[in-house]
Amino acid sequence: MTRHVLAIDFGGTKVALGTAAVDALDGRPHTTMRLPTDGSQGALRVLERTLTAARELISAPAAVGVSTFGVVRDDVIRLAPNVPGWDGMALPPLLRAEFGDTPVAIDNDVNAGAAAELRWGALRGVDVGLYVNVGTGLAAALVAGGRVLPGAHGAAGEIGYLRDSSADPAFADGHAPLEEAVSGSALARRGSALLGREVTAAELFGLRAEPGIAALLDDAMDTLSRTIANLCITLDPQRVVIGGGLMGSAHDILPPVAAALRRSVPFPPELMTATFVDDAPLVGALAMALAAAR
C-alpha cells in the first residue's frame, strides 16, 4: 500500500493543505484543500480548523511538512507581528501533539519555497545558491551544500530587516526597513499615496506614466538590486532565483537585478525566475515532508 505525506502552508489569508505519495517525483500535491482565514478568527482557531481539515484529507500520514510565516525559534513562532496571535505561538509542540510519532518538519515560508526549488525547481543541483522572495513581504533563503541554511536562530535570510542607510529605522524601533521600502505591501502603500487611490503593487508596474510612479519603481528596483548584489558578494552563489507574488512583473524586476550583478559582483551568478510561484510554500512543505518520510 502506497504511503502518503501531508503538506500544510499557513498563509496570511489562507491555509493550503496537500498530500502526495512518498515516491512523488513532480512536486505537485495529489489532493489539495484551501481554507480562507482572516485575523478575526484567532491563531488557535485557524490551527484547529486546519487540523480538522487535515484529518479529513489523510488519516495517517507518513510525515508532515509545514510552512509558516515568521521564523521558528525555541519551539515558538517569532517575527510574525502582522498576523494576530501568531507571534509567540507554540506551533511545533502543538503539531507534535496532534501527529504523535509521525515526523513533522516545519520551516518558514521562504525557506520552504527554496526547498521546493532545490528539490524540483530552479535550484536543483545547485550547491551554493540564493533564493529571494519578492511578494507581500521580502525575504531570502541562503543555500549551501545543497541545503537551506537556517542560521543560528532560524532567522538567516530575513533581509527585510536590512538597513540601506544610517537614517533608516531598525528592528529595535519596531521596523523592518528594507521590507517597508521595496516589498509588495510597501509599493502598494506608497503607490496608493501618490495616486490618491488604492492600487496593488502588481498594478503599479503598468502605471509608469502616472506622476511619480516611474521614480518610485526605479528607486525600489535599484534598492532591491543593490541588496541582491551585496548578498551575492557575501555568499558567492552559483545561481540566484527570484520568486514571489511580484514575479508577474519579472520583465521589470529581472533586468535591473541582472545589471547590478554584472556591475557589482566579481563572479556574477546565473539569474533565474523561480519554477514555483503561487504555491511555492505548499510545494516546499511537501518537499520537507517527503524528506522527513525517507
C-alpha positions as a Markdown table, in Angstrom:
| # | Residue | x | y | z |
|---|---|---|---|---|
| 1 | Met | 0.0 | 0.0 | 0.0 |
| 2 | Thr | 1.4 | 3.4 | -1.0 |
| 3 | Arg | 2.1 | 5.7 | 1.9 |
| 4 | His | 1.3 | 9.4 | 1.6 |
| 5 | Val | 2.6 | 12.6 | 3.2 |
| 6 | Leu | 0.8 | 15.7 | 4.3 |
| 7 | Ala | 1.9 | 19.3 | 3.5 |
| 8 | Ile | 0.4 | 22.4 | 5.2 |
| 9 | Asp | 1.1 | 26.0 | 4.3 |
| 10 | Phe | -0.1 | 28.7 | 6.8 |
| 11 | Gly | -0.6 | 31.9 | 4.9 |
| 12 | Gly | -1.9 | 35.3 | 5.9 |
| 13 | Thr | -5.2 | 34.9 | 4.1 |
| 14 | Lys | -5.5 | 31.2 | 3.6 |
| 15 | Val | -4.2 | 27.8 | 4.8 |
| 16 | Ala | -3.3 | 25.4 | 2.0 |
| 17 | Leu | -3.1 | 21.6 | 2.5 |
| 18 | Gly | -2.0 | 18.9 | 0.1 |
| 19 | Thr | -1.0 | 15.2 | 0.1 |
| 20 | Ala | 1.3 | 13.2 | -2.2 |
| 21 | Ala | 2.7 | 9.7 | -2.3 |
| 22 | Val | 6.1 | 9.2 | -0.7 |
| 23 | Asp | 7.5 | 8.3 | -4.2 |
| 24 | Ala | 6.2 | 11.6 | -5.7 |
| 25 | Leu | 8.5 | 12.9 | -8.5 |
| 26 | Asp | 7.0 | 16.1 | -9.7 |
| 27 | Gly | 6.4 | 18.3 | -6.7 |
| 28 | Arg | 2.6 | 18.5 | -7.3 |
| 29 | Pro | 0.2 | 17.5 | -4.5 |
| 30 | His | -2.2 | 14.8 | -5.5 |
| 31 | Thr | -5.0 | 16.4 | -3.5 |
| 32 | Thr | -5.3 | 19.9 | -2.1 |
| 33 | Met | -7.6 | 21.9 | 0.2 |
| 34 | Arg | -7.7 | 25.6 | 0.9 |
| 35 | Leu | -9.2 | 27.3 | 4.0 |
| 36 | Pro | -9.8 | 31.1 | 3.9 |
| 37 | Thr | -8.6 | 32.9 | 7.0 |
| 38 | Asp | -8.7 | 36.3 | 8.5 |
| 39 | Gly | -7.4 | 38.0 | 11.6 |
| 40 | Ser | -10.8 | 37.8 | 13.4 |
| 41 | Gln | -10.6 | 34.0 | 13.7 |
| 42 | Gly | -7.6 | 33.9 | 16.1 |
| 43 | Ala | -4.5 | 31.8 | 15.6 |
| 44 | Leu | -5.6 | 28.9 | 17.7 |
| 45 | Arg | -9.0 | 28.7 | 15.8 |
| 46 | Val | -7.1 | 28.7 | 12.5 |
| 47 | Leu | -4.9 | 25.9 | 13.7 |
| 48 | Glu | -8.0 | 23.9 | 15.0 |
| 49 | Arg | -9.7 | 24.3 | 11.6 |
| 50 | Thr | -6.5 | 23.3 | 9.8 |
| 51 | Leu | -6.0 | 20.1 | 11.8 |
| 52 | Thr | -9.7 | 19.2 | 11.3 |
| 53 | Ala | -9.2 | 19.6 | 7.6 |
| 54 | Ala | -6.0 | 17.5 | 7.7 |
| 55 | Arg | -7.8 | 14.6 | 9.4 |
| 56 | Glu | -10.4 | 14.7 | 6.6 |
| 57 | Leu | -7.7 | 14.8 | 4.0 |
| 58 | Ile | -5.5 | 12.0 | 5.3 |
| 59 | Ser | -5.8 | 9.8 | 8.3 |
| 60 | Ala | -2.3 | 8.5 | 8.9 |
| 61 | Pro | 0.4 | 10.5 | 7.0 |
| 62 | Ala | 3.9 | 9.0 | 6.8 |
| 63 | Ala | 5.3 | 12.5 | 7.6 |
| 64 | Val | 4.1 | 16.1 | 7.7 |
| 65 | Gly | 5.7 | 19.2 | 6.3 |
| 66 | Val | 4.6 | 22.7 | 7.5 |
| 67 | Ser | 5.3 | 26.1 | 6.1 |
| 68 | Thr | 4.6 | 29.2 | 8.2 |
| 69 | Phe | 5.2 | 32.9 | 8.2 |
| 70 | Gly | 7.7 | 34.2 | 10.7 |
| 71 | Val | 10.6 | 32.0 | 11.9 |
| 72 | Val | 10.6 | 29.0 | 14.2 |
| 73 | Arg | 12.7 | 29.7 | 17.3 |
| 74 | Asp | 12.8 | 27.7 | 20.6 |
| 75 | Asp | 9.6 | 25.9 | 19.6 |
| 76 | Val | 7.6 | 29.1 | 19.1 |
| 77 | Ile | 6.9 | 31.4 | 16.1 |
| 78 | Arg | 8.8 | 34.7 | 16.1 |
| 79 | Leu | 9.0 | 37.7 | 13.8 |
| 80 | Ala | 5.3 | 37.4 | 12.8 |
| 81 | Pro | 3.9 | 40.7 | 14.0 |
| 82 | Asn | 1.4 | 41.2 | 11.2 |
| 83 | Val | -0.7 | 38.1 | 11.9 |
| 84 | Pro | -2.7 | 38.4 | 15.2 |
| 85 | Gly | -2.0 | 35.7 | 17.7 |
| 86 | Trp | 0.8 | 34.1 | 15.7 |
| 87 | Asp | 3.9 | 35.7 | 17.1 |
| 88 | Gly | 4.9 | 33.7 | 20.2 |
| 89 | Met | 2.6 | 30.8 | 19.3 |
| 90 | Ala | 4.0 | 27.4 | 20.3 |
| 91 | Leu | 3.2 | 25.8 | 16.9 |
| 92 | Pro | 5.8 | 23.0 | 16.8 |
| 93 | Pro | 4.7 | 21.3 | 20.1 |
| 94 | Leu | 1.0 | 21.7 | 19.1 |
| 95 | Leu | 1.7 | 19.9 | 15.8 |
| 96 | Arg | 3.7 | 17.2 | 17.6 |
| 97 | Ala | 0.8 | 16.7 | 20.0 |
| 98 | Glu | -1.6 | 16.2 | 17.0 |
| 99 | Phe | 0.6 | 13.9 | 14.9 |
| 100 | Gly | 2.3 | 11.9 | 17.7 |
| 101 | Asp | 5.2 | 9.8 | 16.5 |
| 102 | Thr | 4.8 | 10.9 | 12.9 |
| 103 | Pro | 7.8 | 13.0 | 11.7 |
| 104 | Val | 6.9 | 16.7 | 11.4 |
| 105 | Ala | 9.2 | 19.2 | 9.6 |
| 106 | Ile | 8.5 | 22.9 | 9.9 |
| 107 | Asp | 10.1 | 26.0 | 8.4 |
| 108 | Asn | 9.2 | 29.5 | 7.3 |
| 109 | Asp | 7.5 | 30.1 | 4.0 |
| 110 | Val | 10.6 | 31.5 | 2.2 |
| 111 | Asn | 12.8 | 28.6 | 3.3 |
| 112 | Ala | 10.0 | 26.3 | 2.2 |
| 113 | Gly | 10.0 | 28.0 | -1.2 |
| 114 | Ala | 13.7 | 27.4 | -1.5 |
| 115 | Ala | 13.3 | 23.8 | -0.6 |
| 116 | Ala | 10.8 | 23.4 | -3.4 |
| 117 | Glu | 13.3 | 24.9 | -5.9 |
| 118 | Leu | 16.1 | 22.7 | -4.5 |
| 119 | Arg | 14.1 | 19.5 | -5.0 |
| 120 | Trp | 12.2 | 20.2 | -8.2 |
| 121 | Gly | 12.9 | 23.7 | -9.5 |
| 122 | Ala | 15.5 | 26.3 | -10.5 |
| 123 | Leu | 17.9 | 25.4 | -7.6 |
| 124 | Arg | 18.0 | 21.7 | -8.4 |
| 125 | Gly | 21.6 | 20.5 | -8.4 |
| 126 | Val | 22.9 | 23.9 | -7.1 |
| 127 | Asp | 25.5 | 23.7 | -4.2 |
| 128 | Val | 25.6 | 27.4 | -3.3 |
| 129 | Gly | 22.6 | 29.5 | -4.2 |
| 130 | Leu | 20.3 | 32.3 | -3.2 |
| 131 | Tyr | 16.5 | 32.4 | -3.3 |
| 132 | Val | 14.8 | 35.7 | -3.0 |
| 133 | Asn | 11.1 | 36.1 | -2.4 |
| 134 | Val | 9.6 | 39.4 | -3.5 |
| 135 | Gly | 5.9 | 39.3 | -2.6 |
| 136 | Thr | 3.8 | 40.9 | 0.0 |
| 137 | Gly | 6.9 | 40.8 | 2.2 |
| 138 | Leu | 10.6 | 40.5 | 1.4 |
| 139 | Ala | 13.0 | 37.7 | 2.5 |
| 140 | Ala | 15.6 | 35.4 | 1.2 |
| 141 | Ala | 16.9 | 31.9 | 1.7 |
| 142 | Leu | 20.6 | 31.0 | 1.7 |
| 143 | Val | 21.6 | 27.7 | 0.2 |
| 144 | Ala | 25.0 | 26.0 | 0.9 |
| 145 | Gly | 25.9 | 22.3 | 0.4 |
| 146 | Gly | 22.6 | 22.0 | -1.4 |
| 147 | Arg | 20.7 | 22.7 | 1.8 |
| 148 | Val | 18.8 | 25.8 | 3.1 |
| 149 | Leu | 20.8 | 27.4 | 5.9 |
| 150 | Pro | 18.6 | 28.2 | 9.0 |
| 151 | Gly | 21.2 | 30.3 | 10.8 |
| 152 | Ala | 21.9 | 30.2 | 14.5 |
| 153 | His | 18.4 | 31.4 | 15.4 |
| 154 | Gly | 16.4 | 30.2 | 12.4 |
| 155 | Ala | 16.5 | 33.7 | 11.0 |
| 156 | Ala | 19.0 | 33.5 | 8.2 |
| 157 | Gly | 17.8 | 35.5 | 5.2 |
| 158 | Glu | 15.5 | 37.8 | 7.0 |
| 159 | Ile | 16.7 | 40.6 | 4.7 |
| 160 | Gly | 13.6 | 42.7 | 5.3 |
| 161 | Tyr | 15.4 | 44.0 | 8.4 |
| 162 | Leu | 18.4 | 45.3 | 6.5 |
| 163 | Arg | 19.1 | 49.0 | 6.7 |
| 164 | Asp | 20.0 | 50.7 | 3.5 |
| 165 | Ser | 21.2 | 53.9 | 5.2 |
| 166 | Ser | 22.0 | 55.1 | 8.7 |
| 167 | Ala | 18.8 | 57.2 | 8.6 |
| 168 | Asp | 16.7 | 54.1 | 8.4 |
| 169 | Pro | 14.8 | 52.9 | 11.5 |
| 170 | Ala | 15.9 | 49.5 | 12.8 |
| 171 | Phe | 14.4 | 46.3 | 14.3 |
| 172 | Ala | 14.7 | 47.8 | 17.8 |
| 173 | Asp | 12.4 | 50.6 | 16.7 |
| 174 | Gly | 9.8 | 48.1 | 15.6 |
| 175 | His | 10.6 | 48.3 | 11.9 |
| 176 | Ala | 11.7 | 46.1 | 9.0 |
| 177 | Pro | 13.2 | 49.0 | 6.9 |
| 178 | Leu | 14.0 | 47.2 | 3.7 |
| 179 | Glu | 10.7 | 45.4 | 3.6 |
| 180 | Glu | 9.0 | 48.7 | 4.3 |
| 181 | Ala | 10.7 | 50.2 | 1.2 |
| 182 | Val | 10.6 | 47.6 | -1.5 |
| 183 | Ser | 8.1 | 44.8 | -0.7 |
| 184 | Gly | 4.8 | 44.4 | -2.5 |
| 185 | Ser | 2.9 | 45.8 | 0.5 |
| 186 | Ala | 5.3 | 48.8 | 0.6 |
| 187 | Leu | 4.9 | 49.5 | -3.1 |
| 188 | Ala | 1.2 | 49.3 | -2.8 |
| 189 | Arg | 1.1 | 51.7 | 0.1 |
| 190 | Arg | 3.5 | 54.2 | -1.5 |
| 191 | Gly | 1.9 | 54.0 | -4.9 |
| 192 | Ser | -1.6 | 54.4 | -3.4 |
| 193 | Ala | -0.5 | 57.5 | -1.6 |
| 194 | Leu | 0.9 | 59.0 | -4.8 |
| 195 | Leu | -2.1 | 58.3 | -6.9 |
| 196 | Gly | -4.7 | 59.1 | -4.3 |
| 197 | Arg | -6.5 | 55.7 | -4.8 |
| 198 | Glu | -5.9 | 52.1 | -3.8 |
| 199 | Val | -3.7 | 50.1 | -6.1 |
| 200 | Thr | -1.8 | 46.9 | -5.8 |
| 201 | Ala | 2.0 | 46.6 | -6.3 |
| 202 | Ala | 1.3 | 44.5 | -9.4 |
| 203 | Glu | -0.8 | 47.2 | -10.9 |
| 204 | Leu | 1.9 | 49.8 | -10.3 |
| 205 | Phe | 4.1 | 48.4 | -13.0 |
| 206 | Gly | 1.5 | 49.2 | -15.6 |
| 207 | Leu | 1.1 | 52.8 | -14.3 |
| 208 | Arg | 4.6 | 54.1 | -15.0 |
| 209 | Ala | 3.1 | 57.1 | -16.9 |
| 210 | Glu | 1.3 | 58.3 | -13.8 |
| 211 | Pro | 3.1 | 61.1 | -11.9 |
| 212 | Gly | 5.8 | 59.8 | -9.6 |
| 213 | Ile | 5.2 | 56.1 | -10.2 |
| 214 | Ala | 8.2 | 55.6 | -12.5 |
| 215 | Ala | 10.5 | 57.2 | -10.0 |
| 216 | Leu | 9.0 | 55.1 | -7.2 |
| 217 | Leu | 9.5 | 51.9 | -9.1 |
| 218 | Asp | 13.0 | 52.8 | -10.3 |
| 219 | Asp | 14.1 | 53.6 | -6.7 |
| 220 | Ala | 12.6 | 50.4 | -5.3 |
| 221 | Met | 14.2 | 48.2 | -8.0 |
| 222 | Asp | 17.6 | 50.0 | -7.5 |
| 223 | Thr | 17.4 | 49.2 | -3.8 |
| 224 | Leu | 16.4 | 45.6 | -4.4 |
| 225 | Ser | 19.1 | 45.1 | -7.0 |
| 226 | Arg | 21.8 | 46.6 | -4.8 |
| 227 | Thr | 20.7 | 44.4 | -1.9 |
| 228 | Ile | 20.8 | 41.2 | -4.0 |
| 229 | Ala | 24.2 | 42.2 | -5.4 |
| 230 | Asn | 25.5 | 42.7 | -1.9 |
| 231 | Leu | 24.2 | 39.3 | -0.8 |
| 232 | Cys | 25.9 | 37.7 | -3.8 |
| 233 | Ile | 29.2 | 39.3 | -2.9 |
| 234 | Thr | 28.8 | 37.8 | 0.6 |
| 235 | Leu | 27.6 | 34.4 | -0.4 |
| 236 | Asp | 29.2 | 33.9 | -3.8 |
| 237 | Pro | 26.3 | 31.8 | -5.1 |
| 238 | Gln | 26.2 | 29.8 | -8.4 |
| 239 | Arg | 22.6 | 30.9 | -9.0 |
| 240 | Val | 20.1 | 33.4 | -7.8 |
| 241 | Val | 16.4 | 32.5 | -8.1 |
| 242 | Ile | 13.8 | 35.2 | -7.6 |
| 243 | Gly | 10.2 | 34.2 | -6.8 |
| 244 | Gly | 7.2 | 35.6 | -5.0 |
| 245 | Gly | 3.9 | 37.3 | -5.9 |
| 246 | Leu | 5.5 | 40.2 | -7.8 |
| 247 | Met | 7.2 | 37.9 | -10.4 |
| 248 | Gly | 4.2 | 38.6 | -12.7 |
| 249 | Ser | 6.3 | 41.7 | -13.4 |
| 250 | Ala | 9.5 | 39.8 | -13.9 |
| 251 | His | 10.2 | 41.8 | -17.0 |
| 252 | Asp | 10.5 | 44.9 | -14.8 |
| 253 | Ile | 12.3 | 43.3 | -11.9 |
| 254 | Leu | 15.0 | 41.0 | -13.5 |
| 255 | Pro | 16.8 | 43.5 | -15.8 |
| 256 | Pro | 17.9 | 45.9 | -13.1 |
| 257 | Val | 18.9 | 42.9 | -10.9 |
| 258 | Ala | 20.9 | 41.4 | -13.7 |
| 259 | Ala | 22.6 | 44.7 | -14.4 |
| 260 | Ala | 23.6 | 45.1 | -10.8 |
| 261 | Leu | 25.0 | 41.6 | -10.6 |
| 262 | Arg | 27.2 | 42.2 | -13.7 |
| 263 | Arg | 28.4 | 45.5 | -12.4 |
| 264 | Ser | 29.0 | 44.8 | -8.7 |
| 265 | Val | 29.7 | 41.0 | -8.2 |
| 266 | Pro | 33.2 | 39.8 | -9.1 |
| 267 | Phe | 31.9 | 36.4 | -10.2 |
| 268 | Pro | 28.3 | 37.1 | -11.2 |
| 269 | Pro | 25.9 | 34.2 | -10.6 |
| 270 | Glu | 23.3 | 32.9 | -13.0 |
| 271 | Leu | 19.9 | 34.7 | -12.5 |
| 272 | Met | 16.6 | 32.8 | -12.9 |
| 273 | Thr | 13.0 | 33.1 | -12.1 |
| 274 | Ala | 11.5 | 30.6 | -9.7 |
| 275 | Thr | 9.8 | 27.5 | -11.0 |
| 276 | Phe | 7.1 | 27.7 | -8.3 |
| 277 | Val | 5.4 | 31.0 | -7.6 |
| 278 | Asp | 1.8 | 30.8 | -6.4 |
| 279 | Asp | 2.1 | 27.6 | -4.4 |
| 280 | Ala | 5.8 | 27.7 | -3.5 |
| 281 | Pro | 5.4 | 27.3 | 0.3 |
| 282 | Leu | 3.0 | 24.4 | -0.1 |
| 283 | Val | 5.3 | 22.6 | -2.6 |
| 284 | Gly | 8.2 | 23.3 | -0.2 |
| 285 | Ala | 6.2 | 21.8 | 2.7 |
| 286 | Leu | 5.7 | 18.8 | 0.5 |
| 287 | Ala | 9.4 | 18.6 | -0.2 |
| 288 | Met | 10.1 | 18.7 | 3.6 |
| 289 | Ala | 7.5 | 16.1 | 4.3 |
| 290 | Leu | 9.0 | 13.7 | 1.7 |
| 291 | Ala | 12.5 | 14.2 | 3.1 |
| 292 | Ala | 11.2 | 13.5 | 6.6 |
| 293 | Ala | 9.4 | 10.4 | 5.4 |
| 294 | Arg | 12.5 | 8.9 | 3.9 |
